[in-house]
Amino acid sequence: MLGASSSNDAPTRHEEYYFEVIIFLVEDTLFRVPRYAFEESPIFHDMFSLPVSTSVHDGQSDEQPLHLQGILHTDFEQLLRVMYPLQPRKTPSLEKEEWISVLKLSTMWEFHSMRALAITQLTALLYGDPTGRFVLARQYKVKEWFTSAANELVRRAHPINFEEAQLIGFDIALKLAALRERPVQLNHHGREFVTFRGAKAFDYVATITQSVLKEEYSEVSDYDRQ
């Protein structure tokens, strides 16, 4: 029942459900949200752990917000939509570019669970677009996209075109084209034969990660080694 407390004793704050809020300034927009979710990021956790020299510090008021420089407020808004969904227990319905915003910031700030969710959602949205997956894989260190996209670019029926080569880089396009044209030794019912032009039955992942794009794959895999 709602009503005024009859006790004269000062109320105590619940140890779990009394949330501290924080105010961010992103570009020219203020955001006021519970702080607890940002504690999951080791970057924000360390930031919040720093000693402050005054009783009022950044993030406590509109007049003195925590300024996130170099971040687009549209990207930050998408991150918050996933972090604090307006419909609890339901994954927010975001467009591809919005999920890319979530992937971008969750990777930058090491929100591992949100990054994993963004990768899952984008894997479906990028189905059939190996070029897009490959570009994003290199940009945001998603090794499963790197291998699957490179493998698909080699195995598919048509070669990499000029526009795709511009996106993935001409040096990588040439390496994948050379792999595509390389004779492949396959075993078929105990007999060996040679086929060309990236036979669909052949998986190139090992060749890509251990030889052709070994250095690029190592760079993409850096995130998982953190």
N, C-alpha and C positions, 0 to 999 in steps of 0.2 A: 504494500500500500504506500502510495506517495504521500509525503507530508514532511513537515519540519521535524528535526530531531528534538526529542524532549530532554536529551542529556546536555549538561553544561560542559562536559569534557570535550576537548578538541578531538575531532575525528582523526583516525590514522589512515595513512595511504596504503592501499592494498599492495602487497609486495610484487604482484604480477600484473594486475590490471589497473595500473595508474601510469598511463603512458606519458613520457616526456616527448614534447614536440620539438621540431627544428624547422627553421625558416630558411629556405634557399632562395637566392637570387640567380636566375638563369636568363641571360640577356636582360630584357626589361620586364621580366615576369617574376612575381613572388610565389613560392609554393610553401605551404605550411602543412607538414605531415608528421605522423609519429616517427620517432627516431629509431625505434627498435629494429625495423627492417634493414636500415642502413648499417647496423652493427654486424650484419652477416658478411659485409665486405671487409677484408683485412685492411684495406686502404682507409675506409671511413672509420673503422674501429680504432686504428692507430691515430687518426686525426682527432677523434673525440677523446682519446686518452692523453693528449698533450696537456700539460699544465697551462692554466690561464692566469694572466697577471691582474685581471680586474674581475669584479663581481658580475659584470655584464660582458658576455663574449659573443662572438659571431654566431648567428643562428638563433638568438633568443628573442629578437624583435624585428619588426618590419624596418626599423631605422638602422638596425645593425644585423643584416642577414648574412648567411654564409654564401659568399659569392663563388659560383662555379664558373670560372672563366673558360672560354673556349668551347663551351657546350651549347648546343642549340636547344632552345626551350621546347621545340617540337619533338626532339629525340627524348628529352627528359620526361616529357608528358607521357610518352608511350611506355617508358620504363615504369612510371608510377601506376599506369593502368594495369600492368601485370603485378606490380608489387602490392598494390592496394585495390584489388578488383571490387567494383561496385556491386557485383553479384557474387557473394562468397561461394567458394567451392566450385566455381565455374571458370574455365579458362577464357579470358577475354577474347572477343572476336576482332582480330586485327588484320589489316591488309598486309601484303608482302613487304612493302616499304616500311611499314610500322614495326613489323617483327625484325627487320634489319636494324632499325633504331635500337630495339631492345638488345639485339645481339651485339651491336657496337658498344653500348654503354656497359652491359653486363660483362663483356670481355675486358674492357678498359678498367673496370673497378672490381673485377674478380667476384662477381655474384654468380657462383658456380651453378646453383640450381636454376636460376633464371636463364643463364646461358644455355643450359641443357634443354630447357623448355623451348627457347627460341630456335635452337637447332632442330628440334623435333618438328615444330610447326613449319619451319622453312623448308625442311626436307620434302614435305608434301607439296608445298607451294612452288618449289623449284623443280618438281618432277618433270623430266623431259627437257630440261635446260642445263645441260652439262657445262656450257660456257659460263652461265651465271653462277653455278655452284663452284666452279673452279676459281673464278675471280674472288668470290666471297671467302672461299676456303683459304686463299693466300692472305687476304686482308684481315681476317678474324681468326686465323689459326684453327681451322676445322679440318682435321686430317682425314676424317671419313668422307667428307665431300671431295677433298683433293684426290684421293685414290679412285673413288667411284666415278668422278667426272672425267679424269684423265683416261681411265680405262674405257669409258663410254666414247670419248672423242676418238680413240684409236679403233675401237671395234665397230662403230656404226658404218652404214653403207656409204655415206657421202663424206668427203674430206673436209678439213677445216677451211672455212672461207676467209676472205680478206678481213671482213668486219670482226669475225671471231678472233683472228690472229691479232688484230689491234687490241682487243680486250685482254687476251691472255698473255700477250707479249710475243713478238715475232720469234725470239730465240726459242721459247718453249714450243711455239707452234711448229717450228722446223724440227725440233727433237721428236715431237709426237708424230709428225708426218713421216720422219725417217723410220720410226718404230713401226708405223702402220704399213710401210712398204717392205719391211724386212721379212724374209722368208721365215716361216714358223714351222718347227718340227712338231708334228702331232702324232700321237699313237692311236691307231684305230683298229680294234679287234686284233691286237698283237702285231700290226704292221705299221710301219712308219711311212709318212708321206709328207710332202712339202706343199704349203699353200701360201698365197700372198694376200695382201690388202686386208690384214686384220680379221682373220677368220672369227666369226661370232662365237665359236666354241672355245676360243682361247682366252684365258684370263691373263692380262698383262700387269696386274698389280705388283707382283714381285719384281718384274723387270723395271717398272716405273719407279718404285720406291727404293730399290737397291742399286739401280744403275742410271737409267735415263734421266730421271729427275731426283736423284738421291739428295743433292744439296737443298733443293727447293722443299722436298718432303721433310728434311730435317728441320728446316726453319718453321714449317707449319706445325710440326710436332712439339715445338718449344713450349706451347701453352700447357700441354699435358705433363711436362716435366717440372712445372713450377711447384 
